[in-house]
Amino acid sequence: MGIVIALLVMGLWGVHLWYILFHVEVSWSNPWMYLHMLVQAYLYTGLFITGHDAMHRSVSRIRWINNAIGYASVFLFAGMSYRKLIKNHWDHHRYPATEKDPDFDVKSQNFFAWWFTFLKRYVTLLQIVIMAVAFNVLEKIAGASVPALIVFWIIPAFLATFQLFYFGTFVPHKKPHTEAMGKHRARTQKKNHLWAMLSCYFFGYHYEHHTYPGKPWWKLYQVKNQSTAGL
């Protein structure tokens, strides 16, 4: 089931991107354009969370399949390094919300300052080169227009980083850290499965994720914990 869901998310991302790049009018007066941007941003979020599940080996028990999906999903997201993400993410689980946590900003709890630090730690020169090459391939070979690439390929990816950061890092791990947050230093959303799915693929159930890191995103609602670590 993990493989099926992962491929479904990746497939929806790819098919929807192809459709909007070539069949949706880029016009500020076109309301459908905004809807498709939001849908694509949501699918970008799902793409990264698929890669995140692979980091926890919860996509497939067959290691090479699990890793192949992990490499592919984060590469499609923004040319990211799966190997680097694995190391940093497991450091995040070992040392949550401490100086050793690569996802935590000990200097500032300001949303934008922390978000910028978060991006700076993950963006590499190679990644920028990969995305530049991909942009040119999509424009000059595939035939996508520059406005369509900006509106449907670039902006949704940035929106997804905000969604992932806000629900998966900032809100769960920001200070103050209370005793109820335990060793994970993580909060969790109140129980509302529909909102949890729409907001970030159940990733707002973050205390549960740290408690059961092997649970794939689509099973997190099953271990939802009504604890005082809630938001």
N, C-alpha and C positions, 0 to 999 in steps of 0.2 A: 504493500500500500504506500509506503514511503516513496518508493521510486515513482509510482503512478502520480502521486500528488506533486512531487518535485517536477516531473516532466510536464504535468498539466500547467503548473505556474509558469514554467519557462516557455511553454508553447503559447499560452495566452499572452504573455509579454511580447513574444516575437510576432505573433499574428496581428495583435492589435497595433504594434509599432509599424509594421508594414502597411496596414490599412490606413492609419492616420497620416503617415508620411506621404502617401500617394493619392489618397481619396478624400481627405478632409481639407476644406478651404481654410487657409490661414488668413483670418480677417478679424480685427478686434470687434466687429459688429456681428460676428458669427457665434451665437451662444454654444453651439455644439463643440466649437474649438476648446472652450474652457472645460467643458465636461470631459472631453477626451484627454485633455492635459491631466486632469485629476485622476482619471481612471489609469492612465499610464504611470503616473507617479505611484499610485497604489500597487500596480503590478511591479514596478521597480522595487518597492519595499518588499514585496513577496519574493522577488528574485534574490535579494540579499539575505532574507531570512532563510531561504532554501540553502544558500551557501553556509549560513550560520548553523543550520541543522547538520550539514555535512561535517562541519568542524567538530560536532559532538557525536559523529558517527551514527546519527539516527535516521539517515536517509535510506541506507541499505547496510545489511550485515556483511555484504561482499565488499571488501575494502576498496578494491580498484573502482568499482561502480560508484561507491559513495564518494570517493575522492574525485573521480571524473566529473560528477555532477557538481561537486563543490568548486572545483577549478573553473568549470564552464560558467556557473551562475555568477560568481563574483567577477569573472573576466567580462561577461556581458554587461554587468552592472556598470562598471567604469574602468575596465582594464586593470583591476586590482590583483594583488599578489595573494593567492590563497595560502601559501606557505607562511607569509608574514602575518596574515590575519589569524591563522591558527595559533601561532606563538603568542601574539598579543592578547587574543581572546582568552586563552587559558591562563595567562598572567592576570587578566581581569577577574577570572573566577578564583584564582588562588589568593589574590590580594585586593579584594573589592574596595573601592573608594579609599585607597591609601596612596602613598607616594609611589609605590611599585605598580600601581594600576595604570596601564597605558591609556585607558579610557576616561580617567578621572583627572580633573584639573584642580590641584591643591591650592593654586594661587588665586583663582577666581571662581565664584559660583554664578557669575553673570552668564545668562544663557548664551549670548552671542560670542562673548570672549571664550567660553568653554567650548562652544561649537567650532570656533575657528581653530582652537588648539587641537581639538579632536580631529579635524580634517588635516591639519598640518602634520600630525603624527602618522597619517596613513597615505597621503598623497606623495608620489615619487616622480622623479623625472621620467623614468621609463613609462609610467602610467600616462603622463601627459603626452608623450610621443605616441603611444598606442592609440589614445583617443584622437589625436590629430590625424593619424593615418586613417583611422576608422571614419572620421568625418569626411575626409577627402574621398575615400572609397564610396561612401554612401552618396556623396554629391556627384562626383565625376563619373563613376562607373554605374552605380545603381540609378542615378538620375533624380535623387531627392533634391528639393530646392533648399537653399540656405535658410530662408525663414521657417520652413517646415522642420528642419533639423534643430533649429534653435528652440522652437516652440514645443515640439513633440519628443525630441531626443535629449536635449541638454537640460531644459528647465525642469521636466519631470524628475530627472535624476537628482537635481539639487533639492527639489521638494521632498523627495524620498529620504535624503540625508537628514532633513529637518524632522521628518516623521520618525525615523529610526532613532535619531539622537534624543528627541524630546521624550518619547514613550519608553525607549529602551535603555537610556542612560541618564539623562538629566533628571526627570521626575523620580525614577526609582532610587537614584543614588545621591542626590543632592543633600547637602546639610540642611538642618541638623540631623545627625544620626542618633536614633533613639535605641533604647535597649530592646524594644520589640522587633527591631530590624535584624537582630541577631548578628552572627558572624558574617553574614552575606552583605550587611549594610544595605539592604534592599527593601523597598516598599512594594506594595502590590495594589493594583486597581481594585475598586469595589466590584463585587460580583455582578456582572452584566455581560453575558457572553456575546450578545449582539454588538455592543459597543466595543468590547475587547477585540472582537474580530475586525470591526471596521476601523478602529483606531490604529491597530498595529499587529494584526494576526495573532492575537492573544499574548503578545509580547509584553503588554502592560501587566500581566500576571507574572511580575518579575521575581518576586520572592519565591514563587513556585518554580520558576525556571532555574534559579540558583540552587534550590533544594533538590530538584529533579532534573539535572542538566541533560540527562539522556532522553528526556521526553521530547518528541518532536513538537513543533508549534501547534499542530492540529490536535494534539492530545493534552495540551496544557490545561484546558478548561476542566478536564477530568480530575485534576488534582488541585483545583482552586481551593485555596486555604483562607478561611474567614478568620484571619488573625489580626492582632492589633498593629501589625505592620502595614495595614491598609492605608490608602491615601485619605 
